Each structure stands twice: as structure tokens, then as C-alpha cells.
Amino acid sequence: MDDPPVVSRQEWLTARKKLLAREKEFTRQRDALNAERRRMPMTEIGKQYQFEGTDGEASLLELFEGRSQLLVYHFMFDPDSDEGCPTCSFLTDSIGHLAHLHARDTTLALVSRAPLAKIEPFRQRMGWTIPWYSSFGSDFNYDFHVTLGQDIAPVEYNYRSLAELGPEWQGWSGEMFGVSAFLRHRDRVYHTYSSYARSCDMLDGTYHWLDLTARGRQEDWEQPPGRSDSPAMGWLRHHDRY
């Protein structure tokens, strides 16, 4: 990847102002999209899910910790694995202090299908204090389409059926990632939003910092392209393995 051309200060300022106009328009579009997201209808959760956390068993309602809103990050952690997904770990490293979410009456939790006995050692290794629950043995991951298994439930990911996903998905099973939002009215829980795949980019704080730099994320899909030896997220490691 070539670095940007060297120009005079005035030429740089002209280019920066041109980009600023586009950035402002993007901000307005983003605000409008966020408003549209808030106007989405919601659907009641009529099923009982059971999770296991550090304080024992918990229902979906109990994951709210008494607050009115709940965000769940569907963290990829296969029951047969001994450590969580590096990409999901990358995103989790970007989560700020939870007090700010709590001040807005919102709880954030991670949910994975791995048993708690595998989750807890990994969480301690990573140094995270975010509430993390195991959904092992429940339908939660399948119902929210972040565990794919054709023998258990119809395959769907990012609102696309198996036929729409394409032939490369045929016969594939395993864990995927995403984020879901819930709202409660007393003891009734409603699903308001779920998002998957590249839409979770907005949660990756490190990527947003890198996007401000001249060399960007340094991945080969970018324009201008990054280093040829760095495919999308191919450089990524758990933060204790760099």
C-alpha cells in the first residue's frame, strides 16, 4: 500500500474541507438511520430461556439486572473449544466502562454456547469484567441464528435462508456472531433489534481509530488496498498473543 501523496498545506486543507462535507452528510444519514432503528416495532419473547452465570442459573429477564433495556453480544465460543473467537475478543476489548450504559438504564452482557466452565477461565485470562452467560443446552443461540445446525433448526444468518446464503454454506454448522437488543415492561420481554456480520463493525472501537489513520485497517479489501499479506482480520490475535 502506498502512503498518501505529499502536497502543500493549502492543497491539504482544500482536500480536507471537501472530505469534511462528505463526513457531515454521512453523520446526518447515520442519525436518520439510528432514528429509523428506534422506530422499529418489537415482538414479545414468548419462550423461556435458561442461562448459567457466575451467580448460578438465570432467565432472560434476570439478564436485565433490573434495568429496562438489555444488549446481548452473541460471542462465538464453541462448546468444544477452549477459548473464544479472536474477532469477538477484539470487539469485546473495545467495550467501554459499563457505568455509562447503566446510566441509560441499559445492561450489556455476553452470551455464548460454551459451558461456563470454559467461559470463566478465558474471561479471567482476557481480564474482562463484563457479565458473560452460557446458553449451553438452551435454544437461545439457535433461535437468534448465531448457532447454525441444519439437524436442529433451519439455517438462517443475517436474515438470509440457507438457499440465499449459497452453496458454500451447505452442510456447514457452527457458531456465528451478532448483537441483539431487548426491552422489558415489568416481567414481559420484547425483542427490538438484532444485527449480524459487517453491521457489527460499528461496535469495534479499534477499527474506528484505525479508520482515522493514513494506512487504515491495513487489510486487503480496503481501497486503497492494505498490505497484500493482511487479508480481512487475518492479522488479528487475542490481545495476549501479539
C-alpha positions as CSV (number, residue, x, y, z in Angstrom):
1,M,0.0,0.0,0.0
2,D,1.4,3.4,-1.0
3,D,1.3,6.3,1.6
4,P,-0.7,9.4,0.6
5,P,1.0,11.9,-1.8
6,V,2.8,14.9,-0.2
7,V,1.2,18.2,-1.0
8,S,1.3,21.8,0.2
9,R,-0.6,22.8,3.3
10,Q,-3.2,24.7,1.2
11,E,-3.8,21.7,-1.1
12,W,-4.2,19.5,2.1
13,L,-6.7,22.0,3.5
14,T,-8.8,22.0,0.3
15,A,-8.9,18.2,0.3
16,R,-9.8,18.1,4.0
17,K,-12.7,20.5,3.6
18,K,-14.0,18.5,0.7
19,L,-14.0,15.4,2.8
20,L,-15.5,17.2,5.7
21,A,-18.6,18.0,3.7
22,R,-19.0,14.3,2.9
23,E,-18.4,13.4,6.6
24,K,-21.1,15.8,7.7
25,E,-23.6,14.3,5.2
26,F,-22.7,10.8,6.5
27,T,-23.3,11.9,10.1
28,R,-26.8,13.2,9.1
29,Q,-27.5,9.9,7.3
30,R,-26.3,8.0,10.3
31,D,-28.6,10.0,12.7
32,A,-31.5,9.4,10.4
33,L,-30.8,5.6,10.3
34,N,-30.5,5.5,14.1
35,A,-33.9,7.2,14.4
36,E,-35.4,4.7,12.0
37,R,-33.9,1.9,14.1
38,R,-35.6,3.3,17.2
39,R,-38.9,3.3,15.3
40,M,-38.7,-0.4,14.6
41,P,-41.6,-2.5,16.0
42,M,-40.9,-5.1,18.7
43,T,-42.0,-8.6,19.3
44,E,-42.6,-10.3,22.6
45,I,-40.4,-13.2,23.7
46,G,-42.8,-16.0,24.5
47,K,-40.2,-18.6,25.3
48,Q,-38.4,-19.3,28.5
49,Y,-34.6,-19.4,28.1
50,Q,-32.2,-20.5,30.8
51,F,-28.6,-19.3,31.1
52,E,-25.8,-20.0,33.5
53,G,-23.7,-17.2,35.0
54,T,-21.3,-16.7,37.8
55,D,-24.2,-16.4,40.3
56,G,-25.9,-19.5,39.0
57,E,-28.9,-20.0,36.7
58,A,-30.6,-17.0,35.2
59,S,-33.6,-16.3,32.9
60,L,-33.5,-13.8,30.1
61,L,-35.5,-11.5,32.3
62,E,-32.7,-11.8,35.0
63,L,-30.0,-10.8,32.5
64,F,-31.5,-7.3,32.6
65,E,-30.3,-6.9,36.2
66,G,-33.3,-4.8,36.9
67,R,-32.8,-2.4,34.1
68,S,-35.3,-1.8,31.3
69,Q,-33.0,-2.5,28.3
70,L,-30.7,-5.3,27.6
71,L,-28.0,-5.7,24.9
72,V,-26.6,-9.1,24.2
73,Y,-23.5,-9.7,22.2
74,H,-23.6,-13.2,20.8
75,F,-19.9,-14.2,21.4
76,M,-18.6,-17.0,19.3
77,F,-17.4,-19.7,21.6
78,D,-18.0,-23.3,20.5
79,P,-18.6,-25.8,23.3
80,D,-15.7,-27.9,22.0
81,S,-13.2,-25.0,22.1
82,D,-11.1,-23.9,25.0
83,E,-11.0,-20.2,24.0
84,G,-13.3,-17.6,22.5
85,C,-13.2,-16.3,18.9
86,P,-10.4,-13.8,18.3
87,T,-12.8,-11.5,16.3
88,C,-15.3,-11.5,19.1
89,S,-12.5,-10.9,21.6
90,F,-11.3,-7.9,19.5
91,L,-14.8,-6.4,19.7
92,T,-15.1,-7.1,23.5
93,D,-11.8,-5.4,24.1
94,S,-13.5,-2.2,22.6
95,I,-16.3,-2.2,25.1
96,G,-16.1,0.8,27.4
97,H,-17.0,1.2,31.1
98,L,-20.4,-0.3,31.7
99,A,-21.4,2.5,34.1
100,H,-22.2,4.7,31.1
101,L,-24.7,2.2,29.7
102,H,-26.1,1.6,33.2
103,A,-26.7,5.4,33.5
104,R,-29.0,5.0,30.5
105,D,-30.9,2.1,32.1
106,T,-29.2,-0.4,29.8
107,T,-27.4,-3.7,30.7
108,L,-24.8,-5.3,28.4
109,A,-24.0,-9.0,28.6
110,L,-22.1,-11.6,26.5
111,V,-23.8,-14.9,25.7
112,S,-22.0,-18.0,24.3
113,R,-23.0,-21.6,23.9
114,A,-19.8,-22.8,25.6
115,P,-20.2,-24.1,29.1
116,L,-19.5,-21.6,31.9
117,A,-16.6,-23.9,33.0
118,K,-14.8,-22.9,29.7
119,I,-16.0,-19.3,29.6
120,E,-14.8,-18.3,33.1
121,P,-11.1,-19.2,32.7
122,F,-11.0,-17.4,29.3
123,R,-12.7,-14.3,30.7
124,Q,-10.2,-14.1,33.5
125,R,-7.3,-14.6,31.1
126,M,-8.6,-11.7,29.0
127,G,-9.2,-9.5,32.1
128,W,-12.8,-8.7,31.3
129,T,-15.4,-8.0,33.9
130,I,-18.5,-7.9,31.6
131,P,-21.3,-10.3,32.6
132,W,-21.0,-13.4,30.5
133,Y,-23.5,-16.2,30.4
134,S,-23.6,-19.7,28.9
135,S,-26.6,-20.6,26.9
136,F,-25.4,-24.2,26.7
137,G,-28.4,-26.6,26.5
138,S,-31.0,-24.0,25.5
139,D,-32.5,-22.9,22.2
140,F,-31.3,-19.3,22.6
141,N,-28.4,-19.4,20.1
142,Y,-30.4,-21.3,17.5
143,D,-33.5,-19.1,17.8
144,F,-31.3,-16.0,17.3
145,H,-29.5,-17.6,14.4
146,V,-26.0,-17.4,15.9
147,T,-25.5,-21.2,16.1
148,L,-26.2,-22.9,12.8
149,G,-27.1,-26.6,12.6
150,Q,-29.4,-28.0,10.0
151,D,-30.1,-31.0,12.1
152,I,-31.5,-28.8,14.9
153,A,-33.1,-25.7,13.3
154,P,-33.5,-24.2,9.8
155,V,-30.3,-22.4,8.9
156,E,-30.6,-18.6,8.7
157,Y,-27.9,-15.9,9.1
158,N,-28.1,-12.2,8.7
159,Y,-31.8,-12.7,7.6
160,R,-30.8,-14.9,4.7
161,S,-32.0,-18.5,4.3
162,L,-29.7,-21.4,3.5
163,A,-30.6,-21.2,-0.2
164,E,-29.9,-17.4,-0.2
165,L,-26.6,-17.9,1.6
166,G,-25.3,-20.0,-1.3
167,P,-23.8,-23.4,-1.8
168,E,-20.7,-22.8,0.3
169,W,-22.9,-22.9,3.4
170,Q,-24.4,-26.3,2.6
171,G,-23.5,-28.8,5.3
172,W,-21.8,-26.1,7.4
173,S,-22.5,-25.8,11.1
174,G,-21.1,-23.8,14.0
175,E,-21.1,-20.5,15.8
176,M,-21.6,-17.1,14.4
177,F,-21.7,-13.6,15.9
178,G,-24.2,-10.8,16.3
179,V,-25.8,-8.4,18.7
180,S,-29.4,-8.3,19.9
181,A,-31.4,-5.7,21.8
182,F,-34.3,-6.3,24.2
183,L,-36.7,-4.1,26.2
184,R,-38.8,-5.2,29.2
185,H,-42.1,-4.0,30.6
186,R,-42.1,-5.4,34.1
187,D,-41.9,-9.2,33.5
188,R,-42.6,-9.1,29.8
189,V,-39.5,-9.1,27.5
190,Y,-39.6,-7.8,23.9
191,H,-37.0,-8.3,21.1
192,T,-36.4,-4.9,19.4
193,Y,-33.3,-5.5,17.2
194,S,-30.7,-7.9,16.0
195,S,-27.7,-7.3,13.7
196,Y,-25.0,-9.6,12.3
197,A,-21.9,-9.8,10.2
198,R,-20.4,-6.5,9.0
199,S,-23.1,-4.4,10.7
200,C,-21.2,-5.2,14.0
201,D,-18.3,-3.1,12.7
202,M,-19.9,-0.2,14.5
203,L,-19.1,-1.9,17.8
204,D,-15.3,-2.3,17.0
205,G,-13.7,0.8,18.6
206,T,-10.2,-0.2,17.4
207,Y,-11.3,-0.2,13.8
208,H,-12.8,3.3,14.2
209,W,-9.4,4.6,15.5
210,L,-7.6,2.9,12.6
211,D,-10.0,4.3,10.1
212,L,-8.7,7.8,11.0
213,T,-5.2,6.9,10.0
214,A,-3.5,7.2,6.6
215,R,-3.0,3.4,6.4
216,G,-6.4,2.5,7.8
217,R,-7.1,-1.1,8.9
218,Q,-4.3,-2.4,6.6
219,E,-6.5,-5.2,5.2
220,D,-6.5,-6.2,1.6
221,W,-10.2,-5.4,0.9
222,E,-9.8,-1.7,1.6
223,Q,-9.5,1.0,-1.0
224,P,-6.7,1.8,-1.4
225,P,-5.8,-1.8,-0.5
226,G,-3.9,-2.7,2.6
227,R,-0.8,-4.8,2.7
228,S,-1.2,-7.9,0.4
229,D,-0.2,-10.2,3.3
230,S,-3.1,-8.9,5.5
231,P,-6.5,-10.4,4.5
232,A,-9.6,-9.3,6.3
233,M,-8.8,-9.7,10.0
234,G,-6.0,-12.2,9.2
235,W,-3.7,-10.2,11.4
236,L,-5.9,-10.5,14.4
237,R,-4.8,-12.2,17.6
238,H,-6.1,-12.5,21.2
239,H,-4.6,-9.4,22.8
240,D,-2.2,-11.5,24.9
241,R,-0.7,-13.2,21.8
242,Y,0.8,-10.3,19.8
